[in-house]
Each structure stands twice: as structure tokens, then as C-alpha cells.
């Protein structure tokens, strides 16, 4: 799943550490999310969306795999 987390964070001048603290996760978690190595839990996705005042689907892009 792709996401716009890094883009949104940088546009607002927020450091990974600041975002991590606000969301009560580690800086490594933010880095992993931004690099696509980790998909957030639904709770974390809601926290991120609320933090940026956006809908979850405005941040996380889910594309179903075609078979």
C-alpha cells in the first residue's frame, strides 16, 4: 500500500520525531511507514488522518491486486 505520509509531513515542516511523538509511536515506525515497509493498524491510520485533518484514503492509497 502506498502512502503520502512523507510528502504531507515535509509540506508541513514536521520532523519524523515530532510526528512520532504526536502519534505515540517510534521514529522508526514513521520511517517504516514512509518507506512502505510497514502498513499501519487501522487505529494508527485514524490517528494519522486525524493529525493531518484528512481522510484516511487521502493519505493511504490502496490498490487491489488484479488476478
Backbone as CSV, one residue per row, in Angstrom:
resi,resn,N_x,N_y,N_z,CA_x,CA_y,CA_z,C_x,C_y,C_z
1,UNK,0.848,-1.177,0.000,0.000,0.000,0.000,0.892,1.238,0.000
2,UNK,0.603,2.136,-0.908,1.356,3.380,-0.981,0.742,4.406,-0.033
3,UNK,1.547,5.433,0.315,1.005,6.499,1.154,1.709,7.816,0.857
4,UNK,1.095,8.901,1.308,1.613,10.252,1.110,2.164,10.826,2.406
5,UNK,2.482,9.967,3.357,2.878,10.423,4.681,4.109,11.327,4.646
6,UNK,5.156,10.892,3.965,6.383,11.695,3.917,6.122,13.042,3.247
7,UNK,5.381,13.025,2.155,5.059,14.260,1.433,4.285,15.224,2.342
8,UNK,3.274,14.735,3.022,2.463,15.579,3.905,3.301,16.130,5.058
9,UNK,4.131,15.275,5.622,4.965,15.688,6.750,5.930,16.790,6.322
10,UNK,6.583,16.612,5.189,7.562,17.597,4.708,6.886,18.907,4.294
11,UNK,5.714,18.822,3.682,4.980,20.032,3.289,4.675,20.907,4.496
12,UNK,4.463,20.267,5.633,4.107,20.993,6.853,5.318,21.283,7.747
13,UNK,6.501,20.880,7.288,7.723,21.152,8.034,7.811,20.407,9.354
14,UNK,7.280,19.186,9.376,7.262,18.376,10.600,8.369,17.329,10.512
15,UNK,9.149,17.183,11.574,10.197,16.166,11.620,9.577,14.818,11.978
16,UNK,10.252,13.743,11.571,9.766,12.397,11.911,9.582,12.262,13.419
17,UNK,10.530,12.797,14.186,10.464,12.698,15.652,9.217,13.382,16.202
18,UNK,8.880,14.556,15.635,7.696,15.295,16.096,6.416,14.527,15.803
19,UNK,6.337,13.978,14.608,5.152,13.204,14.225,5.039,11.953,15.089
20,UNK,6.166,11.280,15.301,6.169,10.070,16.130,5.668,10.374,17.533
21,UNK,6.142,11.468,18.104,5.719,11.834,19.456,4.224,12.139,19.507
22,UNK,3.739,12.871,18.517,2.320,13.215,18.467,1.435,11.976,18.336
23,UNK,1.938,10.955,17.626,1.152,9.737,17.383,1.449,8.629,18.390
24,UNK,2.398,8.905,19.302,2.785,7.941,20.335,3.337,6.647,19.733
25,UNK,4.209,6.817,18.726,4.929,5.694,18.127,6.401,6.085,18.040
26,UNK,7.249,5.158,17.617,8.674,5.462,17.494,8.963,6.173,16.166
27,UNK,10.108,6.848,16.112,10.539,7.473,14.866,10.751,6.402,13.812
28,UNK,11.217,5.226,14.236,11.426,4.118,13.300,10.114,3.679,12.647
29,UNK,9.039,3.729,13.408,7.723,3.380,12.850,7.347,4.357,11.749
30,UNK,7.581,5.643,11.979,7.272,6.657,10.958,8.121,6.403,9.720
31,UNK,9.408,6.146,9.904,10.288,5.848,8.776,9.831,4.626,7.997
32,UNK,9.425,3.593,8.709,8.958,2.364,8.054,7.660,2.603,7.280
33,UNK,6.777,3.403,7.840,5.536,3.746,7.140,5.852,4.515,5.862
34,UNK,6.730,5.510,5.974,7.067,6.342,4.819,7.742,5.540,3.715
35,UNK,8.524,4.549,4.081,9.241,3.742,3.101,8.434,2.547,2.597
36,UNK,7.220,2.392,3.093,6.363,1.311,2.639,6.721,-0.056,3.177
37,UNK,7.549,-0.092,4.219,7.926,-1.386,4.811,6.886,-1.863,5.823
38,UNK,5.961,-0.983,6.177,5.010,-1.282,7.237,3.703,-0.603,6.907
39,UNK,2.606,-1.321,7.047,1.278,-0.738,6.898,0.706,-0.513,8.297
40,UNK,0.078,0.625,8.512,-0.409,0.941,9.852,-1.624,0.105,10.251
41,UNK,-1.779,-0.052,11.554,-3.027,-0.633,12.051,-4.133,0.370,11.726
42,UNK,-5.362,-0.070,11.782,-6.474,0.838,11.492,-6.497,1.977,12.512
43,UNK,-6.152,1.693,13.749,-6.132,2.736,14.779,-5.065,3.781,14.457
44,UNK,-3.876,3.329,14.082,-2.813,4.263,13.739,-3.181,5.057,12.484
45,UNK,-3.802,4.414,11.518,-4.232,5.125,10.305,-5.209,6.244,10.655
46,UNK,-6.146,5.969,11.571,-7.083,7.004,12.009,-6.358,8.133,12.732
47,UNK,-5.389,7.795,13.586,-4.624,8.827,14.296,-3.879,9.726,13.321
48,UNK,-3.263,9.112,12.307,-2.530,9.881,11.306,-3.483,10.796,10.538
49,UNK,-4.608,10.254,10.103,-5.590,11.048,9.363,-6.101,12.211,10.213
50,UNK,-6.378,11.948,11.467,-6.860,12.996,12.368,-5.788,14.068,12.567
51,UNK,-4.531,13.645,12.707,-3.421,14.574,12.901,-3.321,15.550,11.726
52,UNK,-3.432,15.027,10.507,-3.319,15.867,9.313,-4.655,16.465,8.880
53,UNK,-5.719,16.145,9.611,-7.071,16.631,9.294,-7.480,16.257,7.857
54,UNK,-7.214,14.991,7.529,-7.554,14.447,6.221,-8.267,13.114,6.402
55,UNK,-8.874,12.632,5.335,-9.465,11.296,5.342,-8.347,10.268,5.161
56,UNK,-8.542,9.086,5.707,-7.537,8.026,5.591,-7.168,7.807,4.121
57,UNK,-8.179,7.780,3.246,-7.912,7.498,1.839,-7.184,8.647,1.130
58,UNK,-7.092,9.814,1.770,-6.297,10.919,1.219,-4.815,10.740,1.540
59,UNK,-4.504,9.847,2.460,-3.120,9.609,2.879,-2.623,8.258,2.372
60,UNK,-3.462,7.256,2.526,-3.073,5.882,2.162,-3.795,5.469,0.890
61,UNK,-3.030,4.982,-0.080,-3.581,4.602,-1.379,-3.564,3.093,-1.504
62,UNK,-4.743,2.508,-1.480,-4.866,1.057,-1.588,-5.355,0.698,-2.976
63,UNK,-4.597,-0.139,-3.645,-5.000,-0.629,-4.965,-5.099,-2.140,-4.891
64,UNK,-6.270,-2.652,-5.235,-6.450,-4.102,-5.220,-5.608,-4.722,-6.323
65,UNK,-5.010,-5.859,-5.990,-4.213,-6.579,-6.977,-5.141,-7.292,-7.948
66,UNK,-4.853,-7.165,-9.234,-5.678,-7.868,-10.215,-5.117,-9.280,-10.401
67,UNK,-6.029,-10.213,-10.554,-5.610,-11.611,-10.699,-5.608,-12.066,-12.113
